[in-house]
Amino acid sequence: MENIQDLMPNSHDWNKERLETLKQMFPDLFTNEGQLNINELKKVVDPSSVAETERYEFRWFGKSNAKRNAFTPSNATLIYDEQRSVNPTESENLIIEGENLEVLKLLSGSYREKIKCIYIDPPYNKDKDFVYKDTWKLDIKAYWELNGVFRDGVKVDTNSDTDGRYHSNWLNMMYSRLLISRQLLKEDGVIFISIDDTEIHHLRKMCDEVFGERNFLTQFSWRTDGNFDNQAKFKKCHEYIVVYAKNEELFPAPPVVDPGTNDDSKLFLEEIRNTIVKNGPKNPVSEVKLPIGFPSDIKNGTIDKREKSWPNYLNDAIITDGKLQSETIVKSGWSSKDLLIEFIENNCQPITDSKGQETKFVISNSGAIEVVKIRSDKQSHVITVLNGLGGPQKASAELEKIEVVFDGYPKPIELIQYFIKMNEYEEDQIFLDFFAGSGTLGHAMFKLNEEEGTNRRFILVQLPEATEANSKAKSSGFEKISDITIERNKRVVEKIIEEKKNKQPDLFNNGDAEEATKGLGFKVFKLTKSNFPRVEFAPDPNKTDEENIELFKKYISDKEAQLVTAFNRDELLTEILLKNNFTLNYRTEKQEQFKKNEILHVTDGEKETLICLDIIIDMETVEHFKTNTEQKFICLERALDTTKKYNLKHYMGDKFIAF
């Protein structure tokens, strides 16, 4: 039966999807009326524990509501801010100004399993840090008024330690956002979370639940900079970065080497040589037959038969031009016997080990059998104590260079670049930061892409939080933190382009400016209320569902008549596409074959559709779609009468959507 939610322009409904998935996998857990039978579900999990009331779990006040809130769809939308965007046609980077939980919900359908890496630097819940109050439905009117009428940003509440729910408030804020963020990560994705002592123990427990304890990768201790000559009993000079994978088995060893590694380390040698002669309980003595042609460091000569040193040679080994001239049996305990046999079976040609390194075996000058591994370009040597990557003071100095003021504690570019590089590079990877602050992730990525010639992309989300009245940022003209996020990255782009013009003027003089500035820019979007007044409808609790649906349809007909003249077509197009799971980097092309209506072809590179925002769909257009049903078609609900809607639904089925 049709219900009110079916007619709402909401973001992706995760609760509905999870229930449908459960129903497909376990239909026997549902009643004939389609309701989940809780007792049957308990029996599947553990029949003996149905009556159990005590168990190990991490609980706090408001947890259930925070989880429910995470998966409740959003009926807000995002609008494009062309004025504050920078080189928007040259880049697919995004900066989104808005409350991050609502933004994450809006992105959850379009960017599901598309994010390679998330880095966040959330409030640490100390010194009366603010905590995002998730009372969106109650405060939405005030938010729109602040965001749309006033220019000084949203005021946020502090989380005082005198509040009896001090830790619970912080946990609720983080829990809902982490639950959604996991849905956005690719299967081989990873999340980095900066934190300090105040909530590290709670964060670990919460992430174990959200991402799975087995997907915990590491907890970095980051040595910060600063003056530690103070009167504290213990001088605190570090913070933490907690790291979880979406699926630990799919996350490879990070292709980076700790920046503190000495230049003369073996890690930088082109090849690694080690003897595989190893005797012990785990390496029992066995014989291996070395074939003709087995390589040797000895150019020409003979290794005499021997039994008093390892490895034993059971017959003379004659070597000419660095290769065995006769089969030779050697006897010892071996540390890499399986690889040695694989090498022999591959006609003594190089093989690849489990780390992807080219591997071969040789007889050394002493007669030992050695494994030789060629270093790959993607060496992995990650140490969990991070030194030499700067701190807040260095990060603030970086901001001063581009004349941007931020009163918080920004993270240094080198630290964030190190985390970025821990992900194996792929073209158009997307990195997300939904506590963007001053926008360090964007700054770090612009520089790294320029240095390496790569094309990673980012999405930054920042609340339009008002800067403090007496702050340096306020006195410098920054009314909101999100203004700093945008302005910082704008100046970084301008600086990189200016430097390229000075170094390579020919790129810009020969008409290649578009290629030279590719990736150097971003689009700005703002969170705002839906273009559809129907989202404000409130059902009458004294009426039946059927009566409320009829009231709702009348409400839509009456209230949305204003869409005929009042709506901004581009904003409406973005909302409809976003809520049909298109990314924000979509492209449109007018279809000239339609004469009675303006029809656009839309694609984001993965999905495509035809869409019409005209207030009336002509019958000629309907006739076209009766015989051309291969592409999806979206139009406004109110643009159709009953006959046209029936025909489109009858002939196109699920490929027709009336919004």
ABEGO torsion letter per residue (X at the ends): XBBAAAABBBBBBAAAAAAAAAAAABAAABBAAGBBBAAAAAAAABAAAAABABBBBBBBBGAAAAAAAAABBBABBBBBBAAABBGAAABABBBBBEBAAAAAAAAAAAABGABABBBBBBBAGBGGBBBBBBAAAAAAAAAAAAAAABAAEBBBBBBBAABAAAAAAAAAAAAAAAAAAAAABBAABBBBBBBBAAAAAAAAAAAAAAAEAAABABBBBBBBBEBABBABABBBABBBBBBBBABAAABBBBBBBBAABBAABAAABABBBBBABBBEAABBBBBBBBBBGBBBABABEBBBBBAABOBBBABBBBBBGGBBABBBBBBBBBABAAAAAAAAAAGGBBBBBAAGBBBBBBBBAAGBBBBBBBBBABBBBBBABBBGAEBAAAAAAAAAAAGBBBABBBBBAAAAAAAAAABBBBBGBBBBBABAEAGAAAAAAAAAAAAAGBBBBBBBBBBBBBBBAABAAAAAGBABAAAAAAAAAAAAAAAAAAAAAAABAAAAAAGAAAAAABGBEBBBBBBBBBABAAAABBBBAABBAAAAAAAAAAAAAAAAAAAAAABBAAAAAAAAAAAAGBBABBBBBBBAABAABBBBBBBAGABBBBBBABABBBAAAAAAAAABAABBBBBBAAABBAAAAAAAAAAAEAABBBX
